[in-house]
């Protein structure tokens, strides 16, 4: 969702990813620190199963976003839209702690205007929190960073003619990073991230 804030990138009204420079979201390629994390269905638009290898990151793990559009180097040949590279934070010799929180529910929202195909929410609660910690393991040699961001989205939806049913989504986003300065000429970085999600959907 951060990509849509960048120049020549716009949110799509057709359900695909952010449109870049007039191309559809299916033509974007996504990287985290240079590692391709694009969902496989981006390469196979005829596939019906879109639950692939794409990954969402905790907000407090992201340092910057780089968007390339048009005139890519040869290694980005499969991307026709935008090439999005997320650059993550690293640890340092100082301990750092961070956190954020978000909460919303139906008592904080105005009247919901449903469209012809929308299910009417009777009640909803949405919240997520994020925590991060970073610092040295061995000063000037080995640093770490860890972030965790659980998200919960609970809704009670009215299905016309059938009653009210719960719609639940739970996501546990996590990320970790180790940076090791092996020598003056060599660095080693190990990054792990994931977003296991469970759905109980209407």
C-alpha positions as MATLAB code, in Angstrom:
seq = 'XXXXXXXXXXXXXXXXXXXXXXXXXXXXXXXXXXXXXXXXXXXXXXXXXXXXXXXXXXXXXXXXXXXXXXXXXXXXXXXXXXXXXXXXXXXXXXXXXXXXXXXXXXXXXXXXXXXXXXXXXXXXXXXXXXXXXXXXXXXXXXXXXXXXXXXXXXXXXXXXXXXXXXXXXXXXXXXXXXXXXXXXXXXXXXXXXXXXXXXXXX';
ca = [
       0.000    0.000    0.000;
       2.979    2.344    0.450;
       3.819    2.060   -3.249;
       0.683    3.994   -4.197;
       2.131    7.087   -2.468;
       5.040    7.263   -4.934;
       5.082    9.344   -8.149;
       3.348    7.768  -11.170;
       1.932    4.983   -8.980;
      -1.828    4.791   -8.398;
      -4.187    2.506   -6.519;
      -6.176    0.252   -8.846;
      -9.977    0.140   -8.848;
     -10.031   -3.349  -10.382;
      -8.575   -5.359   -7.472;
      -5.024   -5.758   -8.799;
      -1.897   -4.295   -7.221;
      -0.793   -0.660   -7.556;
      -0.672    0.512  -11.188;
       2.682    2.054  -12.182;
       3.134    4.325  -15.205;
      -0.100    3.072  -16.812;
       0.622   -0.651  -16.404;
      -1.527   -3.058  -14.401;
      -0.514   -4.393  -11.005;
       0.033   -7.847  -12.524;
       3.091   -6.451  -14.299;
       4.919   -5.329  -11.137;
       7.864   -7.189   -9.613;
       8.516   -6.998   -5.842;
      11.811   -7.394   -3.963;
      12.848   -7.267   -0.311;
      16.514   -6.268   -0.052;
      16.957   -7.498   -3.628;
      15.245  -10.897   -3.100;
      12.291  -11.512   -5.447;
       9.083  -12.064   -3.415;
       6.563  -11.604   -6.237;
       3.551  -13.920   -6.103;
       3.959  -16.691   -8.718;
       0.598  -15.804  -10.275;
       2.222  -12.586  -11.527;
       4.041  -14.788  -14.037;
       1.005  -16.938  -14.852;
      -2.127  -14.857  -15.232;
      -4.096  -17.934  -16.295;
      -3.565  -19.563  -12.874;
      -6.614  -19.613  -10.613;
      -4.768  -20.058   -7.292;
      -3.255  -16.711   -6.255;
      -2.025  -17.800   -2.803;
       1.659  -17.667   -3.592;
       4.921  -16.525   -2.117;
       4.218  -12.805   -1.751;
       5.010  -11.407    1.696;
       3.811   -8.463    3.764;
       6.322   -6.886    6.150;
       5.844   -5.217    9.534;
       5.780   -1.432    9.031;
       8.612   -0.888   11.512;
      10.929   -3.185    9.517;
      10.843   -0.937    6.429;
      13.471    1.761    6.014;
      12.770    2.883    2.437;
      11.039    1.878   -0.800;
      12.693    2.139   -4.208;
      10.480    2.195   -7.309;
      11.967    1.739  -10.774;
       9.808    2.308  -13.834;
      10.811    1.964  -17.476;
      14.305    1.453  -18.834;
      15.297   -1.282  -16.367;
      18.598   -3.118  -16.319;
      18.600   -6.568  -17.967;
      18.108   -8.476  -14.694;
      14.662   -6.868  -14.331;
      13.471   -8.015  -17.754;
      10.370   -9.824  -16.467;
       8.851   -6.623  -15.058;
       6.735   -4.457  -17.372;
       5.169   -2.219  -14.717;
       7.148   -1.171  -11.671;
      10.080   -2.820   -9.943;
       9.571   -2.278   -6.215;
      12.476   -2.897   -3.839;
      11.826   -2.617   -0.101;
      14.958   -1.732    1.873;
      14.853   -2.913    5.464;
      16.374   -1.484    8.629;
      19.552   -2.923   10.142;
      20.840   -3.067   13.704;
      23.562   -0.762   15.028;
      25.752   -0.321   18.096;
      22.879    1.385   19.920;
      19.857   -0.463   21.288;
      16.604    0.805   19.763;
      13.026   -0.056   20.653;
       9.920    0.907   18.726;
       6.201    0.349   18.740;
       2.900    1.454   17.199;
      -0.762    0.608   17.473;
      -4.012    0.978   15.532;
      -7.600    0.294   16.561;
     -10.995    0.851   14.962;
     -14.496   -0.549   15.392;
     -18.064    0.184   14.340;
     -18.687    2.603   17.228;
     -15.941    4.873   15.816;
     -17.260    4.834   12.233;
     -20.127    6.535   10.442;
     -22.991    4.810    8.666;
     -21.803    2.279    6.112;
     -23.133    2.756    2.565;
     -23.344   -0.609    0.833;
     -23.119   -1.106   -2.898;
     -25.141   -3.638   -4.857;
     -22.638   -6.451   -4.270;
     -21.492   -5.474   -0.739;
     -22.305   -7.396    2.409;
     -23.531   -5.114    5.181;
     -21.312   -5.194    8.305;
     -23.305   -5.269   11.549;
     -20.237   -4.918   13.769;
     -16.497   -4.890   13.151;
     -13.253   -4.574   15.081;
      -9.875   -4.020   13.456;
      -6.597   -3.605   15.259;
      -2.903   -4.255   14.966;
       0.191   -3.554   17.021;
       3.855   -3.523   16.136;
       6.994   -3.946   18.213;
      10.636   -3.842   17.196;
      14.023   -4.109   18.890;
      17.505   -3.674   17.430;
      21.038   -3.473   18.725;
      24.478   -5.086   18.901;
      25.273   -8.705   19.711;
      29.008   -8.031   19.345;
      29.805   -4.326   19.083;
      31.223   -3.272   15.707;
      30.853   -6.852   14.401;
      27.396   -8.397   14.764;
      23.999   -6.635   14.965;
      20.371   -7.774   15.079;
      16.889   -6.418   14.368;
      13.552   -8.113   15.150;
      10.000   -6.907   14.425;
       6.573   -8.409   15.083;
       3.205   -7.073   13.911;
       0.010   -9.087   14.596;
      -3.203   -7.948   12.877;
      -6.786   -8.904   13.686;
      -9.847   -8.064   11.595;
     -13.211   -9.304   12.901;
     -16.546   -8.557   11.208;
     -20.123   -9.746   11.539;
     -21.682   -9.645    8.077;
     -25.325   -9.845    7.071;
     -25.920  -12.235    4.165;
     -29.362  -11.300    2.774;
     -31.801  -14.105    3.351;
     -29.371  -16.192    5.434;
     -28.611  -14.144    8.564;
     -25.431  -12.845   10.212;
     -22.105  -14.649    9.939;
     -18.628  -13.957   11.389;
     -15.789  -13.025    9.035;
     -12.335  -13.260   10.664;
      -8.780  -12.640    9.469;
      -5.680  -13.026   11.661;
      -2.165  -12.262   10.433;
       1.133  -12.628   12.283;
       3.754  -10.591   10.416;
       7.319  -11.043   11.603;
      10.809  -10.207   10.428;
      14.348  -10.576   11.691;
      17.780   -9.579   10.454;
      21.400  -10.332   11.386;
      24.290   -8.272   10.002;
      27.812   -9.634   10.434;
      30.936   -7.704    9.498;
      33.251  -10.624    8.794;
      36.190   -8.436    7.763;
      36.885   -5.037    6.261;
      36.019   -6.488    2.846;
      33.233   -8.927    3.684;
      29.731   -8.563    5.137;
      27.078  -11.225    5.641;
      23.363  -10.499    6.095;
      20.720  -13.038    7.090;
      17.076  -11.946    6.822;
      13.957  -13.935    7.653;
      10.354  -12.761    7.266;
       6.849  -14.150    7.011;
       3.141  -13.398    7.343;
       1.177  -16.568    8.227;
      -2.509  -15.722    7.873;
      -5.699  -17.549    8.792;
      -9.103  -16.787    7.282;
     -12.569  -17.665    8.485;
     -14.356  -15.855    5.675;
     -17.939  -15.515    4.508;
];
